[in-house]
Amino acid sequence: MRIFLVNILEYDPINSFHLHANFFHYYPTGTSRTVHEYTDTIAQMQGQRGLLEFRYRYPGRYVFHAHKTEVAELGWSGLFQVLEA
């Protein structure tokens, strides 16, 4: 999977992304093919963007959410439903 992630929040200068049960390759700003990090959580400042790439080995439901509590409590969360790996 490839996610194009951008922090467009106006009211909070820092946001984050956390992926459960998996790690992703992170390419900051999406301008290089060189992996910057292999992680499960990143933080972005306002206007910052990047690419996340990952695969799932098994079918299932996998949660992702903001790792900043006050943002996650406002509903910044979701899940990927993987039907086949």
N, C-alpha and C positions, 0 to 999 in steps of 0.2 A: 504494500500500500504506500502511496505517497500523499502526504498532507502538506499543503501550502498554508503555513500558519503566520498570521500577522496580529499584532496587538494594536487594536484600534480604539481601545478604551480611552475616553476623555477624562473620566473622573478619577482614575487611578493610574499613576505613571508606570507601575510594574505589574505584570501579570505572568502567569506560569501555566505550564501544561505538564500533566503527569499521566503516564500510560501504565495501566495495571497489567501484570503478568507478562511483560515483554520489555525489550529494549529497542531503541531506534537509533539510526544513524542521523545525525543532525548536521545540516549544511547552512550555516548562518548566511542570511541575505539571499541565498540561492544563487550566488554568482560563481561558485567554484564547485568542481566535481570531487574535491578533496574533503573527506569526512572530517569534521571538526571535533565531534564527540560521539561516543556510543554510550547512551544513558537512557533513563526512563523519565527524567524530569528536566525541564529547562525553564528559564525565566527570560522574559523579554521586556524591554523598555517600550514606551509609547512609540508607535510607528515602526518598531523593529519587526523584521520578518525572517522567515527561514523555511527550509524544507525538512520534513521528517520522512524517513523511509524505513519500513519494517515489514515482516511477514509473520503470520501465525502458523504454528505447526499443527494445531488441533482445532476442530470446529468448537464453537462455544460463543458465549457472550463476554466481552471484555470491556471493562469500564475505563473511561478517561475523564479527567476533570482538572479544574484549576487547583493548584496546590496552595493557593492563598485562601485561607478559611473564609474571609468575608466575601470573596468573589464566588467561591463554591456554594456558599449558603444562599446566594442569590439565584442559583440554578445553573451555573456554568459547569455542566457535566453531561455526559452522554455515554453511549456504548456502541461498540462494533459487534454486529452479529455475524460471525464467520460460519458460513454454511459448509464449506469444504476448504481444507488447507492445501 
